[in-house]
């Protein structure tokens, strides 16, 4: 594999005295989709925040596009082509759908403008119908579509999606999974956190399971499906 777009080594991250990540190694290759799984409280969001500079690891390293970026500001990491869709969505409720999207528009790190405003709206037809609505007027599913669309407007090399379908109605969740598949086909690398391991493994090239801040499994979707005891033990299925 070529040099990873994101490469984290030996990460140890804390919240106060609580040791959350324990010597975690994690990498994202070009055009690779990774499923990051584990029960609640096992360190998934902390790992993503450590990659994005929202949590500064106490030890270990994070390289983004080959550059040392451990603990650097989130905007610096975003400028290197990493888009982050947080669990809380983080939309601007007082801005319209149009404003949320257009404020993020920029070329990617290689000057690419594959994801235009028009392409985002064609991918998310629900947003097309609600352009003048404020962010706070949207349903949870529509807000999730808006946050993903806004991330795509930055023309990223890596899209990090925390809790892709958390709390969404099944019909909306299916739409989100379809969109994740479309993003994969475009060659954008993705890290997807979600509790639905069956949907994750349908689109992931590689899967990582965290338990108490440690990697207990890393492998292909076929390899994970072949481990029913592991799935039951660590994902409760």
C-alpha positions, 0 to 999 in steps of 0.5 A, a space after each residue: 500500500 502507498 503511504 497512508 493518508 493518515 497514520 497514527 502510531 502508539 496513541 495514548 489519549 486521556 480525559 483527565 486521569 482516565 486512560 482512554 486510548 492505549 497504544 493504538 495504531 491506526 492508518 487510512 490508505 488512499 481510496 480505503 474505506 474503514 469500519 471502526 466498531 466497538 461498544 459505547 465507551 470503547 474509545 472510537 470517538 476519542 480515536 477520531 478526535 485524536 486524529 483530528 486534533 480535538 484531543 491531544 494524545 499524551 504520547 504517540 504520533 499522528 501523521 497526515 499526508 506524511 506530515 507530523 500533525 500530533 495535537 495540531 489544531 483541527 483546522 490545520 488537519 482539515 486543510 490537509 484534506 481531512 473532513 470530519 462529521 462529528 457525532 453531534 453533526 455540528 451544523 449551524 442552526 441559524 444558517 440556511 441549508 444553502 449557507 451551510 453548504 456554500 460556506 464550506 466550498 473549496 478546492 481539495 488539496 490537489 486543486 480538485 473540485 469534484 464535489 460542487 454545490 450542484 453535485 451535492 444537491 443531486 446526491 442529496 435531493 432532500 436538501 434541494 427541497 429545503 434550501 431556504 430552511 434553517 439548520 435547526 428546522 431540519 429533521 435529524 436525517 436531513 441534518 446528517 445529510 447536510 453535514 455530510 454534504 458540507 464535508 464533501 464541499 471541501 473536496 476531501 481526501 479523507 472523510 471521517 464519519 462518527 455515528 453515521 446513522 445514530 438515531 435515524 429512522 430505518 428509511 433515512 439510514 438506508 439513504 445514508 448507507 447508499 450515500 456512503 457507498 457512492 462516496 466510496 466509489 468516488 475514491 475518497 477514503 472514509 472512516 465510518 463509525 456505526 453500530 450496524 456492523 452488517 452495513 459497515 462490513 458491506 462497504 468497508 475494505 478493512 474493519 477495526 474493533 476497539 475494546 477499552 481503548 485497544 485494537 482487538 481485531 483488524 481485518 477484512 469484512 470477510 475475515 470479520 464475518 468468519 468470527 461469529 464468536 468475536 462479533 458476539 463478544 465485542 459487538 453484542 450480535 
